[in-house]
Amino acid sequence: EPKNENLPKSIDEIEFTKRTYWVLQAAGIRTIGELAEKKETELYKLRNCGRMTVRDIQAKLSELGLTLKQ
């Protein structure tokens, strides 16, 4: 299975909302690959990460052909 070329990219390269960006920064998530390895339930455990933030993350990953870990 070919790897997605976006995995090593920094989350800085994605146009997340400011809130989503700060949630990811505070959690120490720096790359798209690190984010794609998270489960939805793990995201909800992050400080200030609610339904809208998770939806933003899912939408942006989907645009890149990626999903959260199942």
C-alpha positions as CSV (number, residue, x, y, z in Angstrom):
1,E,0.0,0.0,0.0
2,P,1.6,3.3,-1.0
3,K,2.2,5.9,1.7
4,N,0.3,9.2,1.5
5,E,2.8,11.9,0.6
6,N,1.2,14.3,3.1
7,L,2.1,12.2,6.2
8,P,5.4,13.9,6.9
9,K,4.1,17.4,6.4
10,S,3.8,19.8,9.3
11,I,0.3,20.7,10.6
12,D,1.4,24.2,9.8
13,E,0.8,23.5,6.1
14,I,-2.9,22.7,6.7
15,E,-5.4,25.5,7.0
16,F,-6.9,24.5,10.3
17,T,-9.0,26.9,12.3
18,K,-7.0,28.7,14.9
19,R,-8.7,26.8,17.7
20,T,-7.9,23.4,16.1
21,Y,-4.3,24.5,15.4
22,W,-3.7,25.5,19.0
23,V,-5.3,22.3,20.3
24,L,-2.9,20.2,18.2
25,Q,0.1,22.4,19.2
26,A,-0.8,22.1,22.9
27,A,-1.0,18.3,22.5
28,G,2.4,18.1,20.8
29,I,1.0,16.9,17.5
30,R,3.3,18.3,14.8
31,T,2.8,16.3,11.6
32,I,-0.1,15.1,9.6
33,G,1.1,11.5,10.2
34,E,1.0,11.9,14.0
35,L,-2.5,13.3,13.6
36,A,-3.7,10.5,11.3
37,E,-2.5,7.9,13.9
38,K,-5.0,9.3,16.5
39,K,-8.4,7.8,17.2
40,E,-11.4,10.1,17.4
41,T,-11.8,9.1,21.1
42,E,-8.2,10.2,21.7
43,L,-8.8,13.6,20.2
44,Y,-11.8,14.2,22.5
45,K,-9.5,13.7,25.5
46,L,-7.3,16.6,24.4
47,R,-7.8,19.8,26.3
48,N,-10.3,22.1,24.5
49,C,-10.9,19.5,21.8
50,G,-14.7,19.2,21.2
51,R,-17.0,18.1,18.4
52,M,-16.3,21.1,16.1
53,T,-12.5,20.7,16.4
54,V,-12.8,17.0,15.7
55,R,-15.0,17.7,12.7
56,D,-12.5,20.3,11.4
57,I,-9.7,17.7,11.7
58,Q,-11.7,15.0,10.0
59,A,-12.6,17.3,7.1
60,K,-9.0,18.4,6.6
61,L,-7.7,14.9,6.7
62,S,-10.4,13.8,4.2
63,E,-9.2,16.5,1.8
64,L,-5.8,14.9,1.9
65,G,-7.1,11.4,1.4
66,L,-6.6,10.4,5.0
67,T,-8.8,9.5,8.0
68,L,-8.3,9.1,11.7
69,K,-7.2,5.7,13.0
70,Q,-10.2,3.4,13.6
